[in-house]
Amino acid sequence: MSTSTTASVSTHILDTSIGRPAEGVAVHLSARGGAEADWRALGGSATDADGRCKDLPALPEGTTHVRLDFAVEPYFEGKTAKKQADAQQDAPANRDSGASSVFFPEVAITFAVVPGEHYHVPLLLNPFGYSVYRGS
C-alpha cells in the first residue's frame, strides 16, 4: 500500500491528571469513503507503556473520514485508577452518588483525511474531560 494513494493514522494518549502516558486503552479504528457512506470497522489496538498505538490497521484506498474510538472507562476504573486517584490531589470528588468515576466512558474522534497525508491525533485525557488535536 502506497502512502500516495491512502492516508495513514497514528495516535497516543496522555493522562493529564497524572502527567503520564495512558497504558492499556483499547482503540478501535473505522473508516468510510464519503460523508454518506457506512462506517467500516478496520480493527484496533491498545496503547503501550508510552501511551501509543503502534499497530493500527492501514486505511483502505478511498478513505475520506476516519473515526478513532477510545475505551477510556476501563482504563480509569482498572487497578491503575486507584493509584491515579491517590495522585490526583486537585481532582474534584465524584459528586453523583452511585455514578461511575468517569464522566466520559468513551471518546470518539472523527476527522477528514486526504490521500498521501499522515494524521497523528493525540488524546489528552483526564476523568472529567479530554482534548484532541492534529499532531505531527
Long-range contacts (C-beta under 8 A, 24 or more apart in sequence): 1-58, 1-61, 3-116, 3-118, 4-115, 4-116, 5-61, 5-115, 5-116, 6-58, 6-59, 6-60, 6-61, 6-63, 6-115, 6-116, 7-59, 7-63, 7-66, 7-113, 7-114, 7-115, 7-116, 7-117, 7-118, 7-119, 8-58, 8-59, 8-117, 8-118, 8-119, 9-56, 9-59, 9-66, 9-68, 9-113, 9-118, 9-119, 9-120, 9-121, 10-52, 10-53, 10-54, 10-56, 10-118, 10-119, 10-120, 10-121, 11-52, 11-53, 11-56, 11-68, 11-120, 11-121, 11-122, 11-123, 12-47, 12-50, 12-51, 12-52, 12-53, 12-120, 12-122, 12-123, 13-47, 13-51, 13-70, 13-122, 13-123, 13-124, 13-125, 14-51, 14-122, 14-123, 14-124, 14-125, 15-51, 15-84, 15-125, 15-126, 16-124, 16-125, 16-126, 17-84, 17-87, 17-88, 17-91, 17-125, 17-126, 17-127, 18-84, 18-87, 18-88, 20-51, 21-47, 21-49, 21-50, 21-51, 21-52, 22-47, 22-51, 22-72, 22-75, 22-125, 23-47, 23-48, 23-49, 23-50, 23-51, 23-80, 24-74, 24-75, 24-78, 24-80, 25-51, 25-70, 25-71, 25-72, 25-74, 25-75, 26-70, 26-71, 26-74, 27-53, 27-56, 27-68, 27-69, 27-70, 27-71, 28-68, 28-69, 28-71, 29-56, 29-57, 29-66, 29-67, 29-68, 29-69, 30-66, 30-67, 30-69, 31-59, 31-60, 31-63, 31-65, 31-66, 31-67, 32-63, 32-64, 32-65, 33-60, 33-62, 33-63, 33-64, 34-64, 34-65, 35-64, 35-65, 37-64, 37-65, 39-67, 59-113, 61-115, 63-113, 64-112, 64-113, 64-114, 65-110, 65-111, 65-112, 65-113, 66-110, 66-111, 66-112, 66-113, 66-119, 67-108, 67-109, 67-110, 68-108, 68-109, 68-121, 68-123, 69-106, 69-107, 69-108, 70-106, 70-107, 70-108, 70-109, 70-123, 70-125, 71-105, 71-106, 72-102, 72-104, 72-105, 72-106, 72-107, 72-125, 72-130, 73-100, 73-102, 73-105, 73-106, 76-101, 76-102, 76-127, 77-101, 77-102, 88-127, 91-126, 91-127, 91-128, 92-128, 101-127, 102-127, 103-127, 103-128, 103-129, 104-128, 104-129, 104-130, 107-132
